[in-house]
Amino acid sequence: MKTYCLEVRGDFACFTRPEMKVERVSYDVITPSAARAVFDAILWKPPIRWRVTRIEVLAPIRWINLRRNELGGVVSKQNVRTAMKNGKGHLGVYIEDDRQQRAGLFLRDVRYRLHAHFELLNKSEGPEKYAEMFQRRACKGQCFSRPYLGCREFSADFRLVEPGASEPAPIDEIRDLGWMLYDLDYRNPDSPSPRFFQARMKNGVIEVPSWDSEEVRG
């Protein structure tokens, strides 16, 4: 099982804590789900699933307060279902009628090395095809959608880190990050449930447990 490594960086990031209901407050570092989304942005296929195994923090953890305009709601699922059933419907959202100004505590000048491998959901296929696709796209800086750091407006730059390459060491910091969002469990697509793990950063490195580990709790 080959592990791939990406270096990602961005000017701003927000990995929102789910316990914050109104104002956005970020975790101290990128979450496994946000890291997985970076790999998905480069190569997403129904037969594979990315698993993040390690996160290395390369830049000091810095914060910034920002106030932004956001929408107070989204188009309801019921309206979407009705429009799909009838072949027509009104799904527009009028920004001026639903605009809200909210403050947020975000990260700035972030830089990470993310380690992950993919699992085959369809055991009848071999991994070579998907491995070659990811390697080719990551080397060229290609992606299906622009990777982002928690919020879509916080886009990320990435590059593939080759095995054995000489790279800078992670930050020299030890920190207990508390309970962190691992990812969402989509076994019930209509109501995905969050799963968490106790995250600890040691010398800038966070070891991510496997999905079925006892350390991951729903």
KAJOHU-V209431 format. One record per residue. RES is the residue in one letter. OMEGA is omega in whole degrees, 0 to 359 (* if undefined). Layout:
# KAJOHU-V209431
RES|OMEGA ; RES|OMEGA
This chain:
# KAJOHU-V209431
M|184 ; K|177 ; T|179 ; Y|182 ; C|176 ; L|168 ; E|180 ; V|179 ; R|178 ; G|181 ; D|181 ; F|177 ; A|175 ; C|177 ; F|196 ; T|173 ; R|183 ; P|180 ; E|177 ; M|190 ; K|187 ; V|181 ; E|179 ; R|175 ; V|185 ; S|164 ; Y|181 ; D|182 ; V|179 ; I|179 ; T|176 ; P|180 ; S|178 ; A|177 ; A|178 ; R|180 ; A|177 ; V|178 ; F|177 ; D|182 ; A|179 ; I|178 ; L|173 ; W|176 ; K|180 ; P|183 ; P|183 ; I|177 ; R|181 ; W|176 ; R|179 ; V|183 ; T|185 ; R|176 ; I|177 ; E|180 ; V|186 ; L|181 ; A|178 ; P|181 ; I|183 ; R|186 ; W|174 ; I|175 ; N|179 ; L|174 ; R|186 ; R|172 ; N|178 ; E|174 ; L|181 ; G|181 ; G|179 ; V|176 ; V|184 ; S|178 ; K|182 ; Q|178 ; N|179 ; V|180 ; R|180 ; T|180 ; A|178 ; M|181 ; K|184 ; N|183 ; G|177 ; K|180 ; G|182 ; H|183 ; L|181 ; G|175 ; V|180 ; Y|187 ; I|185 ; E|182 ; D|187 ; D|183 ; R|176 ; Q|177 ; Q|184 ; R|176 ; A|179 ; G|175 ; L|188 ; F|174 ; L|177 ; R|178 ; D|183 ; V|179 ; R|183 ; Y|164 ; R|185 ; L|180 ; H|181 ; A|171 ; H|178 ; F|177 ; E|177 ; L|177 ; L|177 ; N|186 ; K|180 ; S|180 ; E|175 ; G|183 ; P|189 ; E|183 ; K|183 ; Y|177 ; A|179 ; E|179 ; M|181 ; F|181 ; Q|182 ; R|183 ; R|182 ; A|179 ; C|182 ; K|183 ; G|181 ; Q|179 ; C|176 ; F|175 ; S|184 ; R|176 ; P|180 ; Y|186 ; L|177 ; G|177 ; C|187 ; R|179 ; E|179 ; F|184 ; S|184 ; A|168 ; D|182 ; F|171 ; R|179 ; L|177 ; V|182 ; E|178 ; P|178 ; G|180 ; A|178 ; S|184 ; E|178 ; P|180 ; A|174 ; P|180 ; I|181 ; D|183 ; E|175 ; I|183 ; R|173 ; D|186 ; L|179 ; G|181 ; W|183 ; M|176 ; L|177 ; Y|178 ; D|177 ; L|177 ; D|186 ; Y|178 ; R|170 ; N|187 ; P|182 ; D|181 ; S|180 ; P|183 ; S|180 ; P|174 ; R|187 ; F|173 ; F|179 ; Q|186 ; A|176 ; R|178 ; M|180 ; K|184 ; N|176 ; G|185 ; V|175 ; I|176 ; E|184 ; V|180 ; P|179 ; S|184 ; W|183 ; D|179 ; S|175 ; E|179 ; E|181 ; V|185 ; R|181 ; G|*
